[in-house]
Amino acid sequence: MHTFHACLSGGPDAALAIAARFDARNLLIDELDLVQDCAAIVVSVGGLDQRQLSLNWLAANGRQWSLQPASASDLAALLATAPAPLQAQFGLWHQRHGAARRASARIWGAIVAVPALAVLLLLALWLAYPHASAWLATQIPVALEKKLGDTLLASLREDGTLIESGALQQAVQQTGARLTAESRYGYRWIIKQDASLNAFALPGGIVVIHLGLLQTMSDATELAGVLAHEVQHVEQRHGLKQMVSSLGLAGILALTVGDVSAMAALIAHQAGSSYFGRDVEEQADRLGVQALLRVQIQPGGMLTLFKKLEQSRPPGKEAAASAPAWLASHPQTAQRIDQVEALIAQQPCPACSTLSADWGRLARALPPR
């Protein structure tokens, strides 16, 4: 088996220089006694020309790991020896890399033509990068954010699995509309014909929920809990900030000059696989509970769905790889359950409804599992 060298981050120590290899299905790091199923690894790209490739996964203890090849030759060895579950993602990466090189040329041309962009570039380099990228994300106009969301959505439509109208979509929309009546975004509620237990939000007010997750729910308060959580990712611009940070300088500049189509080509395949940190997820939980209370929807649905999904996670080392997709990208579930329980106990809401009428409409429209 061919070995390649890489930098591994995410453990209790600083980033480690390690040697790794693949067998027919797994990533192997012998010195750490680590075996990771490649089917649970998400490939991401970064850097100025999107040449930096990372392998990302969630361990059974909720810790997120990231591996980057140490050199160009190590990258070549990784690409050549990776098993089938990763090869499809690599094919997309090659396409995105070509698009990135063309986009970078346009971006640097814009910097020369518009001196103000050079000033913004220097500011981004001067500030600590995580803070700079978060700040830059807050400066992006809502209109541009919506354009980015539209472009990402167009890419997701290509596989023909999205439901954007009909009785089932309208039932989800009726519940979601109660949570977003005063928002600056015009929300769209979309169902993906996918059996996995997942939901995610795109910048600009687009919430996608998988059919498999809907079929797992027992009532509309569980649906409202998921939607309230995802809405807060939009309202707090969590996804947008993460995209700006993970895409590197080229992505930041692409947003600045309005070249959102080039950026979308790089990140559309990662939609629904983004990992947020614990602080971000707990903020979305906390603000989601507050939003439910504000519109007098029983917040216990968020809690019951969390518990239901956590109970479906198998025990042992394979837990992270086999967990429901919405849990795999939402770590530290046990701690978050405790937080939501405490929030609900602190703020009783006798007037909150259980949305039984909403669930009747949705249940009638749901296809059998």
N, C-alpha and C positions, 0 to 999 in steps of 0.2 A: 504494500500500500504506500502511496506517495504521501509524504509529510510536508506540510507547509508551516511557516512561522507566522505568528499573528500577535496582536495586542488584544488582551481580553480585559474588559472593564465590567463593573457591576458587583463585584464581590466586596467583602469587608475591607480588603486592602486596596492600595493604589492599583492602577492598571498593571497587568502582568504580561510579561513576554512569555509566550507559550509556543509549543509545537502541537499541531493538530493534524488530524487525518479523517478520512471518511471510510466507512464500510458500505455495504449495499444500501443501508437505510439511515445510518446514524452519523452524527459528528462525534468524534472521539478526541478527548484531551486526556491522555494517559496520566500525566503528572498530577492531575486533579481528580483522577478516577471519575471523570465526567463522561456520560453517554447521553446525547440529546437526539431525539427523533427529529429528522430533518423536515418532516411534515408539519412540525409546529414552529419552524423557523421562518421569520419574515425578513426578506431582503430589503434593505433601504440604501439610498445613495446620498452622497453629499459632496461638499467641496466646490471649488470655483467652477470646474468644468464637469461636475458630477462624476468624476472618475473614482472617487472614494466609495468603496462598497463595504457594507456592514451586514453581518448576520445577527439577528436579534431574536431572543426568545425569553420566555418567562419560566423560571424554575418553580419547583413544587412549593418552595417556601415563599413565593410571591416576589422574589428578587428578579429584576430584569437584567439580562446579560447582553453584552454587545461585543462582537468579535470583528476586528479589522485586519486584513492581511498586512504584513510588515513591509512588503516591497512589491514592485511590479511583477517579479518572478513568482512571489508567493501568491499574488492575485491570480496569475495565469494557472498555477497549480490548483488553486481552489476551484476555479472555473472548469478546469479540465476533469477533475476527479469527483466533483460533487454528484450525489445520487439524483435520481429522477425527480423527486419532489422539489428540488431546488432549480433544476435546469429550466423549467418553464419560467420561473421568475428571472433567471439570468437572461433569457431571450428578450424579455421586456426591458431589462436593464441595458442591453446593447442598443436597443432602439432608442431608449431615453438618452443614452450617452451621446449618440449622434445628434439628437435634437438639442441637447445641452450645449454642444460645441457651437452649433449654429446660433443658438440663443445668446451665448456668451459674446460672440463676435458682435451681434447687434447691440448688446448692452454696453460693451466698452466703447463702441462707436457713439452711443448716446452720451456717455460720460464726457468724451472729448467735445461733443457738440453742445452740451449743457453744463457749464462750469458748476452750477449749483449741485449737481449730482456728485461731482468730485468732492465737494465740501461734505456732503452727506456720507460719502464713502469714508473720508478721513475721520468723521465723527464716530462711525461704526467701529473703525479700527482702534480708536483711542479709548472708547468705553470698554469696560469688561464685556466680552461678547455676549454672554447670556442676557445681561441687562440691556445691551444695545439691541439685540434682536427682539426682545419683548417690547421695548420702547418703540421700535420701528413698526411693529405690528399694530400698535395702538394708533399710529399716525396714518394708517391706510384708510382711505375713505370707504364708507359703507357701500357706495356704488361700485367701487372696484372689488370689494370683498364679495359682493353679490355676483359680479361678473366671473370671478374665480369659481364660486360655487356652481354657476351655470355651466362653466367649461368642464369642471369635474363631473357634473351630472351627465353631461353629454357623453363623456367617456364611459360612464357606468351603463348608459343605455345600450351600448354596443352589443352586449351579450343577450339582450332581449328578455331579461328576467324581471324587469321593474313593472310594478302595477301602480299607475298614476291616476286612475279613475275607477269608477264602479262602486258598488255597494260597500265592499270591504274597505277600500281606501277612504270613502266618505265617512265611514264609522270611525276610523282612526282620526281623521281630520276633525270631526266634531269634538272628540275628546281633547285633541291638541289645541284647538282654537281657544278653548277656555283658558289655557295657560299662557297664551301669547297675545291677548287682545290689545295690550298697551305696548307691544314691542315695536322697535324701530325696523324690524325685519318683517317682510311678508313671507310667512312660513309656508313651506310645502311639505306634505306628509306623503311618503312613498313607501310602498311595500316591495320587498325583494323576494322573489320566489326561490327561497333557499331554506333548506331544512335545518340549518345550524341555528343555534340560540344566540342571536346577535342583534345589535342595533348600533347605529352610529350617526353622527351629525357632520355635515359639510358646512364650510363657511357660507355665510349669507342667508341662513335660515332654512336649510334643507335637512330633514330628519328622515333617515331610512331605517325601517324595522324589518327584520327577516320574518318570513311566514312561520318558520319553526318556532320562533320565540312567541309569536301570537298564539300559536296552537298549544303552548305550554301554560298559558295564563288561565286563571280561574274566574277572574272578574275584571271589570274595567278600571278598578282602582290600581291593579297591577300594571295595566297599560299606562294609566296616568302617571304612575311612579317612574316608569322607564322614560316616558316622554318628558316629564319634568326634569329629569336628570340630563337628558340629551339637549334639551332647550338651554340649560345653563351652560353647557359647553359652547353653544352658539353665542349666547348673550355675553359671556365672559371672554369670548374670542380664543378659547383654549386651543382649538384645532388650528386656527390661523397662526397663533403664536408658535405652535409647534412646527408648523410647516415652514415658517420663516426661519426658525432656528435650525431645523434639520436639513434644509436645502442649502444652507451656507450662503456665502456672499452673492453667488449668482442668482439664487432665488430672491434674496432681498432686493437686488438691483432690478430684477425682472418685474417685481411688484411695483417698484418705484417708477419705472418707465412705462408701466401699464402693459407689459408683454405677458399677460397672464396665460395665454394659450400655451406658450412654451413651457411655463412652469407646470401647468396642469398635465402636460404630456409626461412630465417626470414623476408625478406623484399620484395620478389617478389610480394606478394599480395597487397603491398602498391604502386606499380608502377602506375603512372598516377594520384596519389592522393596527391602528395607532395605539401606542402605549402611553398613557398619562401617568404621572407620578402620583403618589399617595395624596399629597397636599391638594393637587388639582381635583382628584376624584372626590375627596372629602368636601371640597368646596362645592362641587356640583351636587353632591348629596344634600348638603346643608341648605343651599339656596333652592334646590328642588323641593325640599320639604316645606320651606317658607312659601314658595310659589303655590304649592298645593293648598296650604292653609289659607293663603290670601284669597283664593277663589273658592274656598270651602269644599274642597275635595278631600276625602279621607286619605291621609298620608300613609296609612298602614299598608297599602298595596305595595309601596316600594320595599318595605321591610319583608313582607311575605314572599315577594318574588326573589329578593336576595337570598332568603333562607332556602327557598325551593331550589334555586340554582346551585347554591353551596352544597346542599345535600346530594345533588346529582353528581358532584365531583367525586371520582373514585379515589380511594385512599392509596397511599404509597407513592413511590417515586414517579409513577406515570401520571399523577394527578394533573400536573400542569399541562402536559401534552394532550390529555383527554378531557380537560375541563370545557364546559360550554364556552363558546367564543366570546360571549359578552363578559364572562368572568376572566377569561384568559387575558383580555386587554384592560381589565379593571381589577388591579391587584389589591391585596390586603382586605379581602372581603369580610373576614371575621371581625376585624377591627371596625370596619365601616358599618357592619350590622349593629355593633354596640353603640356607635355614634348615632345612627338613625333611631334606635330604640330610645336613647336618652333624649334626643330632640323631640320625639313624639310624646314622651312622658312629661316633658317640661311644658308642652303647649297643647293641652287637651282641646278638642274642637267638637263640642256637642252638635254644632250646626252643620258639620261637614257631611256631605252625602257620599253614598257608595256607588253612584252612577249606574244603577241597575238598568235604567232604560238604555243607556249607551251600550252596555254589555249585551243586551238583548239584540240590538241591531248588529253588533259585531259578530256575536255567536252565530246568528242566522247566516251571515255571509261567509264564515270561515269554512273552507273545505275540510273534510275529515283527514286525520293524520294517516 
